[in-house]
Amino acid sequence: MIKAKIQELLQTSFDPSFLEVIDESHKHIGHAGASQGGHYQVIITAQAFEGKKLLESHRMIYQALEPVKSAIHALAIKINQSSGR
């Protein structure tokens, strides 16, 4: 459910040409803090990140995910700048 919401929020915010959200929570069972939220990986390609520094792009993603931040314990982000195609 959270994975789908993450996908929906990022799709709406950035209209990406590529978006993959991977739930990696199963890899962290028993990990301290794992019960306080899921572990996710986001791979995204969008023109919104063109010319942005990595930190700025990450902040944009965190801002977009604000509505579900309490359900996320860890988030790995891989941003690909759009080739403009």
Contacts in CASP RR format, 6 or more apart in sequence:
PFRMAT RR
TARGET T0000
AUTHOR 0000-0000-0000
METHOD contacts of the structure
MODEL  1
MIKAKIQELLQTSFDPSFLEVIDESHKHIGHAGASQGGHYQVIITAQAFE
GKKLLESHRMIYQALEPVKSAIHALAIKINQSSGR
2 23 0 8 1.000
2 38 0 8 1.000
2 40 0 8 1.000
2 68 0 8 1.000
2 71 0 8 1.000
2 72 0 8 1.000
3 21 0 8 1.000
3 23 0 8 1.000
3 40 0 8 1.000
5 67 0 8 1.000
5 68 0 8 1.000
5 71 0 8 1.000
6 21 0 8 1.000
6 40 0 8 1.000
6 42 0 8 1.000
6 65 0 8 1.000
6 68 0 8 1.000
6 72 0 8 1.000
7 19 0 8 1.000
7 21 0 8 1.000
9 64 0 8 1.000
9 65 0 8 1.000
9 67 0 8 1.000
9 68 0 8 1.000
10 16 0 8 1.000
10 19 0 8 1.000
10 21 0 8 1.000
10 42 0 8 1.000
10 44 0 8 1.000
10 61 0 8 1.000
10 64 0 8 1.000
10 65 0 8 1.000
11 19 0 8 1.000
12 64 0 8 1.000
13 48 0 8 1.000
13 60 0 8 1.000
13 64 0 8 1.000
14 44 0 8 1.000
14 46 0 8 1.000
14 48 0 8 1.000
14 49 0 8 1.000
14 60 0 8 1.000
14 64 0 8 1.000
15 46 0 8 1.000
15 47 0 8 1.000
15 48 0 8 1.000
16 44 0 8 1.000
16 45 0 8 1.000
16 46 0 8 1.000
16 48 0 8 1.000
17 45 0 8 1.000
17 46 0 8 1.000
17 47 0 8 1.000
17 82 0 8 1.000
17 85 0 8 1.000
18 43 0 8 1.000
18 44 0 8 1.000
18 45 0 8 1.000
18 80 0 8 1.000
19 42 0 8 1.000
19 43 0 8 1.000
19 44 0 8 1.000
19 45 0 8 1.000
19 46 0 8 1.000
20 41 0 8 1.000
20 42 0 8 1.000
20 43 0 8 1.000
20 44 0 8 1.000
21 40 0 8 1.000
21 41 0 8 1.000
21 42 0 8 1.000
22 40 0 8 1.000
22 41 0 8 1.000
22 42 0 8 1.000
22 43 0 8 1.000
23 38 0 8 1.000
23 39 0 8 1.000
23 40 0 8 1.000
24 39 0 8 1.000
24 40 0 8 1.000
24 41 0 8 1.000
24 76 0 8 1.000
25 34 0 8 1.000
25 37 0 8 1.000
25 38 0 8 1.000
25 39 0 8 1.000
25 40 0 8 1.000
27 39 0 8 1.000
28 34 0 8 1.000
28 38 0 8 1.000
28 39 0 8 1.000
28 73 0 8 1.000
28 74 0 8 1.000
33 73 0 8 1.000
34 73 0 8 1.000
36 73 0 8 1.000
37 70 0 8 1.000
37 71 0 8 1.000
37 72 0 8 1.000
37 73 0 8 1.000
38 71 0 8 1.000
38 72 0 8 1.000
38 73 0 8 1.000
38 74 0 8 1.000
39 73 0 8 1.000
39 74 0 8 1.000
39 75 0 8 1.000
39 76 0 8 1.000
40 72 0 8 1.000
40 74 0 8 1.000
40 75 0 8 1.000
40 76 0 8 1.000
41 75 0 8 1.000
41 76 0 8 1.000
41 77 0 8 1.000
41 78 0 8 1.000
42 61 0 8 1.000
42 75 0 8 1.000
42 76 0 8 1.000
42 77 0 8 1.000
42 78 0 8 1.000
43 78 0 8 1.000
43 80 0 8 1.000
44 61 0 8 1.000
44 77 0 8 1.000
44 78 0 8 1.000
44 79 0 8 1.000
44 80 0 8 1.000
45 79 0 8 1.000
45 80 0 8 1.000
45 81 0 8 1.000
45 82 0 8 1.000
46 82 0 8 1.000
47 82 0 8 1.000
47 84 0 8 1.000
48 60 0 8 1.000
49 57 0 8 1.000
49 60 0 8 1.000
49 79 0 8 1.000
49 80 0 8 1.000
49 81 0 8 1.000
49 82 0 8 1.000
50 81 0 8 1.000
50 82 0 8 1.000
50 84 0 8 1.000
51 81 0 8 1.000
52 60 0 8 1.000
54 79 0 8 1.000
57 77 0 8 1.000
57 79 0 8 1.000
58 77 0 8 1.000
58 79 0 8 1.000
61 75 0 8 1.000
61 77 0 8 1.000
61 79 0 8 1.000
62 69 0 8 1.000
62 75 0 8 1.000
65 72 0 8 1.000
65 75 0 8 1.000
END
